[in-house]
Amino acid sequence: MNQAITVEPRVHGWVVKSTPFDNEMFFRSGESAEFAARDLGTRMARAGDSVTVEIFLRDGSLAGRYVWAGRDWRTS
């Protein structure tokens, strides 16, 4: 299953949203939000999911995209 994680700006910080979770994670810095999103993506990929992380700038443009092909790392 492909999971989507996004990092988006807010007035007073940044949020990380993910398809499997209802709640957003709030961060004061974009750097912290990006690190958390990439870490979450790595963990989901190790659990076997395909993951796409998209990071958006304050102007709405896409700053970066990271993609992990899912595989079960426990059996490798």
Backbone atoms as SQL, in Angstrom:
CREATE TABLE atoms (id INTEGER PRIMARY KEY, chain TEXT, resi INTEGER, resn TEXT, atom TEXT, x REAL, y REAL, z REAL);
INSERT INTO atoms VALUES
  (1, 'A', 1, 'MET', 'N', 0.842, -1.180, 0.000),
  (2, 'A', 1, 'MET', 'CA', 0.000, 0.000, 0.000),
  (3, 'A', 1, 'MET', 'C', 0.886, 1.243, 0.000),
  (4, 'A', 2, 'ASN', 'N', 0.532, 2.233, -0.800),
  (5, 'A', 2, 'ASN', 'CA', 1.307, 3.468, -0.857),
  (6, 'A', 2, 'ASN', 'C', 0.799, 4.454, 0.181),
  (7, 'A', 3, 'GLN', 'N', 1.691, 4.902, 1.043),
  (8, 'A', 3, 'GLN', 'CA', 1.365, 5.885, 2.078),
  (9, 'A', 3, 'GLN', 'C', 1.903, 7.247, 1.655),
  (10, 'A', 4, 'ALA', 'N', 1.157, 8.291, 1.945),
  (11, 'A', 4, 'ALA', 'CA', 1.577, 9.652, 1.621),
  (12, 'A', 4, 'ALA', 'C', 1.836, 10.423, 2.906),
  (13, 'A', 5, 'ILE', 'N', 2.969, 11.128, 2.926),
  (14, 'A', 5, 'ILE', 'CA', 3.324, 12.004, 4.037),
  (15, 'A', 5, 'ILE', 'C', 3.631, 13.365, 3.434),
  (16, 'A', 6, 'THR', 'N', 3.056, 14.417, 4.009),
  (17, 'A', 6, 'THR', 'CA', 3.337, 15.763, 3.514),
  (18, 'A', 6, 'THR', 'C', 3.824, 16.659, 4.644),
  (19, 'A', 7, 'VAL', 'N', 4.683, 17.602, 4.268),
  (20, 'A', 7, 'VAL', 'CA', 5.134, 18.660, 5.169),
  (21, 'A', 7, 'VAL', 'C', 4.613, 19.962, 4.570),
  (22, 'A', 8, 'GLU', 'N', 3.791, 20.676, 5.353),
  (23, 'A', 8, 'GLU', 'CA', 3.167, 21.899, 4.858),
  (24, 'A', 8, 'GLU', 'C', 3.352, 23.039, 5.850),
  (25, 'A', 9, 'PRO', 'N', 3.476, 24.263, 5.333),
  (26, 'A', 9, 'PRO', 'CA', 3.633, 25.407, 6.228),
  (27, 'A', 9, 'PRO', 'C', 2.314, 25.816, 6.880),
  (28, 'A', 10, 'ARG', 'N', 2.426, 26.369, 8.062),
  (29, 'A', 10, 'ARG', 'CA', 1.312, 26.993, 8.765),
  (30, 'A', 10, 'ARG', 'C', 1.805, 28.365, 9.236),
  (31, 'A', 11, 'VAL', 'N', 0.927, 29.167, 9.768),
  (32, 'A', 11, 'VAL', 'CA', 1.290, 30.528, 10.168),
  (33, 'A', 11, 'VAL', 'C', 2.448, 30.539, 11.165),
  (34, 'A', 12, 'HIS', 'N', 2.389, 29.679, 12.164),
  (35, 'A', 12, 'HIS', 'CA', 3.408, 29.704, 13.222),
  (36, 'A', 12, 'HIS', 'C', 4.292, 28.464, 13.220),
  (37, 'A', 13, 'GLY', 'N', 4.416, 27.777, 12.096),
  (38, 'A', 13, 'GLY', 'CA', 5.271, 26.595, 12.050),
  (39, 'A', 13, 'GLY', 'C', 4.967, 25.717, 10.851),
  (40, 'A', 14, 'TRP', 'N', 5.164, 24.425, 11.041),
  (41, 'A', 14, 'TRP', 'CA', 5.009, 23.447, 9.966),
  (42, 'A', 14, 'TRP', 'C', 4.265, 22.235, 10.491),
  (43, 'A', 15, 'VAL', 'N', 3.507, 21.578, 9.625),
  (44, 'A', 15, 'VAL', 'CA', 2.802, 20.356, 10.022),
  (45, 'A', 15, 'VAL', 'C', 3.229, 19.196, 9.129),
  (46, 'A', 16, 'VAL', 'N', 3.229, 18.010, 9.739),
  (47, 'A', 16, 'VAL', 'CA', 3.448, 16.761, 9.023),
  (48, 'A', 16, 'VAL', 'C', 2.128, 16.009, 9.064),
  (49, 'A', 17, 'LYS', 'N', 1.621, 15.682, 7.863),
  (50, 'A', 17, 'LYS', 'CA', 0.374, 14.920, 7.752),
  (51, 'A', 17, 'LYS', 'C', 0.697, 13.588, 7.090),
  (52, 'A', 18, 'SER', 'N', -0.015, 12.552, 7.531),
  (53, 'A', 18, 'SER', 'CA', 0.218, 11.223, 6.996),
  (54, 'A', 18, 'SER', 'C', -1.114, 10.505, 6.836),
  (55, 'A', 19, 'THR', 'N', -1.243, 9.734, 5.749),
  (56, 'A', 19, 'THR', 'CA', -2.507, 9.055, 5.472),
  (57, 'A', 19, 'THR', 'C', -2.929, 8.075, 6.563),
  (58, 'A', 20, 'PRO', 'N', -2.007, 7.338, 7.211),
  (59, 'A', 20, 'PRO', 'CA', -2.508, 6.397, 8.219),
  (60, 'A', 20, 'PRO', 'C', -2.884, 7.038, 9.555),
  (61, 'A', 21, 'PHE', 'N', -2.588, 8.314, 9.750),
  (62, 'A', 21, 'PHE', 'CA', -2.848, 8.970, 11.034),
  (63, 'A', 21, 'PHE', 'C', -3.841, 10.113, 10.872),
  (64, 'A', 22, 'ASP', 'N', -4.734, 10.257, 11.848),
  (65, 'A', 22, 'ASP', 'CA', -5.720, 11.334, 11.809),
  (66, 'A', 22, 'ASP', 'C', -5.142, 12.667, 12.267),
  (67, 'A', 23, 'ASN', 'N', -4.226, 12.627, 13.215),
  (68, 'A', 23, 'ASN', 'CA', -3.685, 13.860, 13.798),
  (69, 'A', 23, 'ASN', 'C', -2.456, 14.353, 13.044),
  (70, 'A', 24, 'GLU', 'N', -2.339, 15.664, 12.962),
  (71, 'A', 24, 'GLU', 'CA', -1.157, 16.278, 12.369),
  (72, 'A', 24, 'GLU', 'C', -0.100, 16.464, 13.450),
  (73, 'A', 25, 'MET', 'N', 1.167, 16.421, 13.047),
  (74, 'A', 25, 'MET', 'CA', 2.263, 16.718, 13.960),
  (75, 'A', 25, 'MET', 'C', 2.726, 18.137, 13.671),
  (76, 'A', 26, 'PHE', 'N', 2.831, 18.971, 14.705),
  (77, 'A', 26, 'PHE', 'CA', 3.206, 20.371, 14.534),
  (78, 'A', 26, 'PHE', 'C', 4.659, 20.583, 14.945),
  (79, 'A', 27, 'PHE', 'N', 5.385, 21.366, 14.139),
  (80, 'A', 27, 'PHE', 'CA', 6.779, 21.698, 14.417),
  (81, 'A', 27, 'PHE', 'C', 6.992, 23.190, 14.202),
  (82, 'A', 28, 'ARG', 'N', 7.867, 23.771, 14.988),
  (83, 'A', 28, 'ARG', 'CA', 8.179, 25.198, 14.826),
  (84, 'A', 28, 'ARG', 'C', 9.105, 25.469, 13.656),
  (85, 'A', 29, 'SER', 'N', 9.939, 24.491, 13.298),
  (86, 'A', 29, 'SER', 'CA', 10.868, 24.703, 12.176),
  (87, 'A', 29, 'SER', 'C', 10.600, 23.706, 11.053),
  (88, 'A', 30, 'GLY', 'N', 10.845, 24.146, 9.846),
  (89, 'A', 30, 'GLY', 'CA', 10.701, 23.268, 8.692),
  (90, 'A', 30, 'GLY', 'C', 11.709, 22.133, 8.720),
  (91, 'A', 31, 'GLU', 'N', 12.895, 22.413, 9.238),
  (92, 'A', 31, 'GLU', 'CA', 13.930, 21.387, 9.337),
  (93, 'A', 31, 'GLU', 'C', 13.469, 20.227, 10.221),
  (94, 'A', 32, 'SER', 'N', 12.888, 20.557, 11.368),
  (95, 'A', 32, 'SER', 'CA', 12.392, 19.518, 12.276),
  (96, 'A', 32, 'SER', 'C', 11.253, 18.728, 11.644),
  (97, 'A', 33, 'ALA', 'N', 10.374, 19.424, 10.941),
  (98, 'A', 33, 'ALA', 'CA', 9.246, 18.750, 10.290),
  (99, 'A', 33, 'ALA', 'C', 9.738, 17.814, 9.190),
  (100, 'A', 34, 'GLU', 'N', 10.694, 18.267, 8.387),
  (101, 'A', 34, 'GLU', 'CA', 11.227, 17.415, 7.326),
  (102, 'A', 34, 'GLU', 'C', 11.920, 16.184, 7.913),
  (103, 'A', 35, 'PHE', 'N', 12.704, 16.368, 8.966),
  (104, 'A', 35, 'PHE', 'CA', 13.379, 15.238, 9.592),
  (105, 'A', 35, 'PHE', 'C', 12.367, 14.213, 10.101),
  (106, 'A', 36, 'ALA', 'N', 11.319, 14.680, 10.760),
  (107, 'A', 36, 'ALA', 'CA', 10.292, 13.780, 11.288),
  (108, 'A', 36, 'ALA', 'C', 9.578, 13.040, 10.159),
  (109, 'A', 37, 'ALA', 'N', 9.267, 13.741, 9.065),
  (110, 'A', 37, 'ALA', 'CA', 8.574, 13.117, 7.934),
  (111, 'A', 37, 'ALA', 'C', 9.437, 12.048, 7.282),
  (112, 'A', 38, 'ARG', 'N', 10.718, 12.343, 7.098),
  (113, 'A', 38, 'ARG', 'CA', 11.619, 11.367, 6.486),
  (114, 'A', 38, 'ARG', 'C', 11.838, 10.167, 7.405),
  (115, 'A', 39, 'ASP', 'N', 11.922, 10.413, 8.703),
  (116, 'A', 39, 'ASP', 'CA', 12.065, 9.321, 9.658),
  (117, 'A', 39, 'ASP', 'C', 10.821, 8.426, 9.647),
  (118, 'A', 40, 'LEU', 'N', 9.653, 9.037, 9.642),
  (119, 'A', 40, 'LEU', 'CA', 8.407, 8.287, 9.579),
  (120, 'A', 40, 'LEU', 'C', 8.330, 7.476, 8.284),
  (121, 'A', 41, 'GLY', 'N', 8.740, 8.089, 7.169),
  (122, 'A', 41, 'GLY', 'CA', 8.745, 7.388, 5.888),
  (123, 'A', 41, 'GLY', 'C', 9.655, 6.173, 5.906),
  (124, 'A', 42, 'THR', 'N', 10.820, 6.316, 6.506),
  (125, 'A', 42, 'THR', 'CA', 11.754, 5.197, 6.606),
  (126, 'A', 42, 'THR', 'C', 11.159, 4.064, 7.435),
  (127, 'A', 43, 'ARG', 'N', 10.533, 4.415, 8.535),
  (128, 'A', 43, 'ARG', 'CA', 9.926, 3.394, 9.403),
  (129, 'A', 43, 'ARG', 'C', 8.779, 2.665, 8.699),
  (130, 'A', 44, 'MET', 'N', 7.962, 3.407, 7.963),
  (131, 'A', 44, 'MET', 'CA', 6.859, 2.778, 7.239),
  (132, 'A', 44, 'MET', 'C', 7.384, 1.854, 6.139),
  (133, 'A', 45, 'ALA', 'N', 8.442, 2.282, 5.446),
  (134, 'A', 45, 'ALA', 'CA', 9.026, 1.455, 4.391),
  (135, 'A', 45, 'ALA', 'C', 9.602, 0.171, 4.969),
  (136, 'A', 46, 'ARG', 'N', 10.216, 0.272, 6.122),
  (137, 'A', 46, 'ARG', 'CA', 10.761, -0.932, 6.763),
  (138, 'A', 46, 'ARG', 'C', 9.656, -1.885, 7.202),
  (139, 'A', 47, 'ALA', 'N', 8.464, -1.344, 7.422),
  (140, 'A', 47, 'ALA', 'CA', 7.319, -2.186, 7.781),
  (141, 'A', 47, 'ALA', 'C', 6.651, -2.788, 6.543),
  (142, 'A', 48, 'GLY', 'N', 7.121, -2.402, 5.342),
  (143, 'A', 48, 'GLY', 'CA', 6.617, -3.006, 4.116),
  (144, 'A', 48, 'GLY', 'C', 5.776, -2.115, 3.230),
  (145, 'A', 49, 'ASP', 'N', 5.496, -0.880, 3.645),
  (146, 'A', 49, 'ASP', 'CA', 4.684, 0.032, 2.833),
  (147, 'A', 49, 'ASP', 'C', 5.552, 0.820, 1.856),
  (148, 'A', 50, 'SER', 'N', 4.998, 1.144, 0.698),
  (149, 'A', 50, 'SER', 'CA', 5.615, 2.124, -0.195),
  (150, 'A', 50, 'SER', 'C', 5.235, 3.498, 0.342),
  (151, 'A', 51, 'VAL', 'N', 6.174, 4.432, 0.341),
  (152, 'A', 51, 'VAL', 'CA', 5.942, 5.728, 0.973),
  (153, 'A', 51, 'VAL', 'C', 6.432, 6.849, 0.068),
  (154, 'A', 52, 'THR', 'N', 5.644, 7.919, -0.001),
  (155, 'A', 52, 'THR', 'CA', 6.042, 9.143, -0.679),
  (156, 'A', 52, 'THR', 'C', 5.956, 10.287, 0.321),
  (157, 'A', 53, 'VAL', 'N', 7.059, 11.022, 0.471),
  (158, 'A', 53, 'VAL', 'CA', 7.091, 12.212, 1.321),
  (159, 'A', 53, 'VAL', 'C', 7.226, 13.418, 0.409),
  (160, 'A', 54, 'GLU', 'N', 6.310, 14.375, 0.552),
  (161, 'A', 54, 'GLU', 'CA', 6.382, 15.620, -0.218),
  (162, 'A', 54, 'GLU', 'C', 6.507, 16.792, 0.742),
  (163, 'A', 55, 'ILE', 'N', 7.444, 17.686, 0.429),
  (164, 'A', 55, 'ILE', 'CA', 7.715, 18.847, 1.275),
  (165, 'A', 55, 'ILE', 'C', 7.392, 20.100, 0.471),
  (166, 'A', 56, 'PHE', 'N', 6.521, 20.934, 1.043),
  (167, 'A', 56, 'PHE', 'CA', 6.074, 22.147, 0.367),
  (168, 'A', 56, 'PHE', 'C', 6.635, 23.389, 1.053),
  (169, 'A', 57, 'LEU', 'N', 6.969, 24.389, 0.245),
  (170, 'A', 57, 'LEU', 'CA', 7.458, 25.666, 0.755),
  (171, 'A', 57, 'LEU', 'C', 6.291, 26.571, 1.136),
  (172, 'A', 58, 'ARG', 'N', 6.602, 27.690, 1.745),
  (173, 'A', 58, 'ARG', 'CA', 5.553, 28.636, 2.166),
  (174, 'A', 58, 'ARG', 'C', 4.758, 29.190, 0.991),
  (175, 'A', 59, 'ASP', 'N', 5.363, 29.262, -0.193),
  (176, 'A', 59, 'ASP', 'CA', 4.632, 29.760, -1.362),
  (177, 'A', 59, 'ASP', 'C', 3.790, 28.679, -2.040),
  (178, 'A', 60, 'GLY', 'N', 3.793, 27.466, -1.472),
  (179, 'A', 60, 'GLY', 'CA', 2.989, 26.375, -2.006),
  (180, 'A', 60, 'GLY', 'C', 3.704, 25.491, -3.010),
  (181, 'A', 61, 'SER', 'N', 4.917, 25.868, -3.415),
  (182, 'A', 61, 'SER', 'CA', 5.639, 25.063, -4.394),
  (183, 'A', 61, 'SER', 'C', 6.257, 23.832, -3.724),
  (184, 'A', 62, 'LEU', 'N', 6.436, 22.796, -4.522),
  (185, 'A', 62, 'LEU', 'CA', 7.013, 21.552, -4.037),
  (186, 'A', 62, 'LEU', 'C', 8.523, 21.715, -3.925),
  (187, 'A', 63, 'ALA', 'N', 9.054, 21.537, -2.731),
  (188, 'A', 63, 'ALA', 'CA', 10.497, 21.683, -2.503),
  (189, 'A', 63, 'ALA', 'C', 11.227, 20.369, -2.694),
  (190, 'A', 64, 'GLY', 'N', 10.569, 19.261, -2.378),
  (191, 'A', 64, 'GLY', 'CA', 11.234, 17.972, -2.509),
  (192, 'A', 64, 'GLY', 'C', 10.267, 16.816, -2.385),
  (193, 'A', 65, 'ARG', 'N', 10.684, 15.705, -2.953),
  (194, 'A', 65, 'ARG', 'CA', 9.882, 14.481, -2.885),
  (195, 'A', 65, 'ARG', 'C', 10.839, 13.318, -2.642),
  (196, 'A', 66, 'TYR', 'N', 10.511, 12.514, -1.663),
  (197, 'A', 66, 'TYR', 'CA', 11.288, 11.321, -1.333),
  (198, 'A', 66, 'TYR', 'C', 10.369, 10.119, -1.485),
  (199, 'A', 67, 'VAL', 'N', 10.880, 9.062, -2.104),
  (200, 'A', 67, 'VAL', 'CA', 10.058, 7.878, -2.362),
  (201, 'A', 67, 'VAL', 'C', 10.804, 6.638, -1.883),
  (202, 'A', 68, 'TRP', 'N', 10.099, 5.806, -1.123),
  (203, 'A', 68, 'TRP', 'CA', 10.623, 4.519, -0.679),
  (204, 'A', 68, 'TRP', 'C', 9.740, 3.421, -1.262),
  (205, 'A', 69, 'ALA', 'N', 10.365, 2.436, -1.881),
  (206, 'A', 69, 'ALA', 'CA', 9.626, 1.259, -2.340),
  (207, 'A', 69, 'ALA', 'C', 9.473, 0.337, -1.144),
  (208, 'A', 70, 'GLY', 'N', 8.267, -0.062, -0.880),
  (209, 'A', 70, 'GLY', 'CA', 8.019, -0.887, 0.289),
  (210, 'A', 70, 'GLY', 'C', 8.623, -2.280, 0.142),
  (211, 'A', 71, 'ARG', 'N', 9.173, -2.748, 1.217),
  (212, 'A', 71, 'ARG', 'CA', 9.648, -4.114, 1.275),
  (213, 'A', 71, 'ARG', 'C', 9.735, -4.523, 2.723),
  (214, 'A', 72, 'ASP', 'N', 9.601, -5.779, 2.946),
  (215, 'A', 72, 'ASP', 'CA', 9.655, -6.270, 4.319),
  (216, 'A', 72, 'ASP', 'C', 11.121, -6.483, 4.702),
  (217, 'A', 73, 'TRP', 'N', 11.673, -5.540, 5.427),
  (218, 'A', 73, 'TRP', 'CA', 13.082, -5.560, 5.813),
  (219, 'A', 73, 'TRP', 'C', 13.375, -6.657, 6.830),
  (220, 'A', 74, 'ARG', 'N', 12.356, -7.147, 7.494),
  (221, 'A', 74, 'ARG', 'CA', 12.574, -8.167, 8.512),
  (222, 'A', 74, 'ARG', 'C', 12.981, -9.503, 7.904),
  (223, 'A', 75, 'THR', 'N', 12.625, -9.743, 6.647),
  (224, 'A', 75, 'THR', 'CA', 12.943, -11.028, 6.024),
  (225, 'A', 75, 'THR', 'C', 14.182, -10.959, 5.149),
  (226, 'A', 76, 'SER', 'N', 14.824, -9.811, 5.060),
  (227, 'A', 76, 'SER', 'CA', 16.006, -9.673, 4.193),
  (228, 'A', 76, 'SER', 'C', 17.271, -9.874, 4.981);
